[in-house]
Amino acid sequence: MMSIACSVYIVTLNCAAWLEDTLNSVTDFAEVIILDSGSTDQTYAIAEKFANVRISHQDWQGYAAQKSLALAQCQFDWVLNLDGDEVLSEALKQEIITTIQADQIDALITPINDVFLAVPNSKHTKKHAKVRFFRKSRGQYDLENKVHENVLIDGTSVRALGDIYHYGESSIFIKVEKNNQYSNLKAAEKFQKGKQPSVLKLVLVMPVTFLKSYFIRRSCFNGWRGFVNSMINAFYAFLKEAKLFEQHLQTKNKQRNDR
């Protein structure tokens, strides 16, 4: 079978628990670029088992900047981004092949199926989606985003039908820990952009986010897992606003002490 004329790029840090499944899902792609930021697990040993994989080290630059550096190493104009805890579905792979052959659009907006506590989303749940497959010549990262990085496409994007499966949220502890880290970054990003904290948003953001996650995005179809996931999502939204207040308070205190 001929390889798919597409580069896959992945940034990793201690992703050995899922990486073999990730790489098995893209064995027939022409090349896989892994940019690792200092793994101490079996990430390198796993990567070196795959003939189409090239792994190298880069000190962590931030999510968008790190992915931009990995993207720059890709040799093909069609590129696919996966995280080290994600697996490409067979359905999405076939869509990618068809898209390359048709050569009519510039990107696929791909649904991300979060496998929370080892169970995928219900088919009735509304999945979030991102541009993950695109023409390298038509896409670039918004480097101002400190987390939840996104690719900006100069061209035509179409929503894909097939999923990318995300396995990283394998426990409540891991999800909460990630959200604590991400909320730090998002609060810092908002502060740097001059965003002012809002008492009204601080009060309302948690219940509003819960309702959006549980009912509008239909996590209610995921049983008790959906309820837990929606509560954590709501608390994450609250943390971002609370930490923006904290940033402003720390700045005022520093200015007062410097006088």
C-alpha positions in Angstrom: 0.0 0.0 0.0 1.3 3.5 -0.9 1.8 5.9 2.0 -0.5 8.8 2.5 1.2 12.0 1.2 0.8 13.8 4.5 3.0 14.8 7.4 1.8 14.0 10.9 3.2 16.2 13.7 3.0 15.5 17.4 4.4 17.3 20.5 5.0 15.0 23.5 6.0 14.9 27.1 5.8 11.6 28.8 3.0 10.2 26.6 4.2 6.6 26.6 0.9 5.3 28.0 -0.9 6.2 24.8 1.8 6.9 22.2 2.0 3.4 20.7 -1.8 3.5 19.9 -1.3 7.0 18.5 1.5 5.9 16.2 -0.2 2.7 15.1 -3.1 4.8 13.8 -0.8 6.8 11.4 1.6 4.0 10.3 0.6 4.5 6.6 1.3 8.3 6.6 4.4 9.4 4.8 6.1 10.9 7.8 5.5 11.5 11.5 7.4 14.3 13.2 7.6 14.1 17.0 8.9 17.1 19.0 9.5 16.0 22.5 10.1 18.4 25.4 12.0 16.1 27.8 10.2 12.8 28.3 11.6 10.5 31.0 9.3 7.5 30.2 9.4 5.2 27.2 8.4 7.8 24.6 11.7 7.6 22.7 11.8 3.8 22.7 8.2 3.6 21.4 8.8 6.2 18.7 11.9 4.5 17.5 9.9 1.3 16.7 8.1 3.0 13.9 9.9 3.4 10.5 8.0 6.6 9.5 8.7 8.4 12.8 11.4 11.0 13.4 11.7 12.2 17.0 13.8 15.1 18.3 14.1 17.3 21.4 12.9 20.9 21.9 12.7 22.7 25.2 9.1 23.6 25.9 8.1 26.9 24.2 4.4 26.9 25.0 1.6 25.0 23.2 1.2 27.1 20.1 4.9 27.9 19.7 5.9 24.2 20.2 3.4 23.0 17.6 4.6 25.7 15.2 8.1 24.4 15.5 6.9 20.9 14.8 4.9 22.0 11.9 7.9 23.7 10.4 9.7 20.3 10.2 6.9 18.8 8.0 8.0 18.1 4.4 4.5 17.6 2.9 2.0 20.4 2.2 -0.9 18.4 3.7 -0.4 18.0 7.5 -2.2 16.4 10.4 -1.7 17.3 14.0 -2.3 14.8 16.8 -1.4 15.0 20.5 0.5 12.1 22.1 -2.7 10.9 23.8 -4.9 10.9 20.6 -5.8 8.2 18.1 -6.9 8.8 14.5 -10.1 7.0 13.7 -10.3 4.9 10.5 -13.2 7.0 9.3 -11.3 10.2 9.6 -8.2 8.6 7.9 -10.4 7.8 4.9 -11.8 11.3 4.8 -8.2 12.6 4.8 -7.3 10.4 1.8 -10.4 11.5 -0.1 -9.6 15.2 0.7 -6.1 14.9 -0.6 -7.2 13.2 -3.7 -10.0 15.7 -4.4 -7.7 18.7 -3.7 -10.7 21.1 -3.4 -10.5 22.5 0.2 -7.8 23.6 2.6 -8.7 22.1 6.0 -10.9 19.7 7.9 -12.4 20.8 11.2 -12.2 17.5 13.1 -14.4 16.4 16.0 -12.5 15.4 19.2 -14.1 12.5 21.0 -13.0 12.8 24.6 -12.7 9.3 26.1 -13.4 10.4 29.7 -12.8 7.7 32.3 -12.1 5.1 29.5 -15.5 5.6 27.8 -16.0 7.6 24.6 -18.8 10.2 24.3 -22.3 9.1 23.5 -23.2 9.5 19.8 -25.7 12.1 21.0 -23.1 14.3 22.7 -22.0 17.4 20.8 -18.2 17.1 20.4 -15.9 20.1 20.3 -13.9 20.4 17.0 -10.7 21.9 15.8 -8.7 22.3 12.6 -6.2 19.4 12.8 -5.8 18.5 9.1 -4.9 21.3 6.7 -2.6 22.5 3.9 0.6 23.7 5.6 0.8 26.6 3.1 -2.7 27.8 4.3 -2.4 27.4 8.1 -0.6 29.0 11.0 -0.9 29.1 14.8 -2.2 32.1 16.8 0.9 32.5 19.0 -0.9 34.7 21.4 -3.0 31.7 22.7 -1.2 30.2 25.7 -3.4 27.1 25.8 -6.2 25.6 23.6 -4.1 26.6 20.6 -5.8 27.0 17.3 -4.8 26.9 13.6 -5.8 29.9 11.6 -6.8 28.9 8.0 -6.5 31.2 5.0 -8.9 29.2 2.8 -11.9 26.8 2.8 -12.6 24.6 5.9 -15.2 21.8 6.0 -16.3 19.8 9.1 -15.2 16.2 9.1 -17.4 13.3 10.0 -14.8 11.0 11.5 -13.3 11.5 15.0 -10.0 11.9 16.7 -10.2 9.9 19.9 -8.6 11.7 23.0 -7.6 9.3 25.7 -5.6 11.6 28.0 -8.5 12.3 30.5 -8.2 8.8 32.0 -9.0 9.9 35.6 -10.7 12.7 37.4 -7.3 13.6 39.0 -5.6 14.0 35.6 -8.5 16.2 34.3 -8.6 18.4 37.4 -4.8 18.7 37.4 -4.8 19.8 33.7 -7.5 22.3 34.3 -5.6 23.8 37.2 -2.6 24.3 34.9 -4.6 25.5 31.9 -6.5 28.0 34.0 -3.2 29.6 35.1 -2.2 30.0 31.5 -5.6 31.3 30.3 -5.8 33.9 33.2 -2.2 35.1 32.4 -3.2 35.4 28.7 -6.4 37.4 29.5 -4.4 39.6 31.9 -1.7 40.3 29.2 -4.5 41.2 26.7 -5.8 43.8 29.2 -9.0 41.9 30.1 -10.7 43.2 33.3 -12.2 40.7 35.8 -16.0 40.8 36.3 -17.8 40.1 39.5 -21.0 39.2 37.5 -19.0 36.7 35.4 -17.4 35.3 38.5 -20.8 34.6 40.0 -22.5 33.3 36.8 -19.8 31.6 34.8 -19.9 28.3 36.8 -23.7 27.6 36.6 -23.9 28.9 33.0 -20.9 26.7 31.9 -22.5 23.6 33.6 -25.8 24.1 31.8 -24.0 24.6 28.5 -21.9 21.4 29.0 -24.6 19.2 30.5 -27.6 20.2 28.4 -26.6 22.2 25.3 -23.5 20.0 24.5 -25.6 17.0 25.7 -23.1 15.5 28.2 -26.3 14.3 30.0 -26.3 11.4 27.5 -23.0 10.2 29.1 -24.7 9.2 32.4 -22.9 10.0 35.7 -19.6 10.6 33.8 -21.3 13.4 31.9 -22.4 15.0 35.1 -18.9 14.8 36.6 -17.3 16.1 33.4 -19.7 19.0 33.2 -19.1 20.0 36.9 -15.3 19.9 36.2 -15.8 22.0 33.1 -17.8 24.5 35.1 -15.2 24.7 37.8 -12.5 25.3 35.1 -14.4 28.3 33.7 -14.7 29.6 37.3 -11.0 29.2 37.9 -10.1 31.2 34.8 -12.1 34.2 36.1 -11.0 33.8 39.7 -7.4 33.7 38.7 -7.8 36.8 36.5 -9.0 38.6 39.7 -5.9 37.1 41.5 -3.6 38.5 38.7 -5.0 42.0 39.1 -4.8 41.8 42.9 -1.1 40.7 42.8 -0.3 43.5 40.3 -1.9 46.1 42.6 -0.1 44.8 45.6 3.2 44.8 43.8 2.7 48.4 42.6 1.8 49.4 46.2 4.9 47.8 47.6 7.1 49.4 44.9 6.1 52.9 46.0 
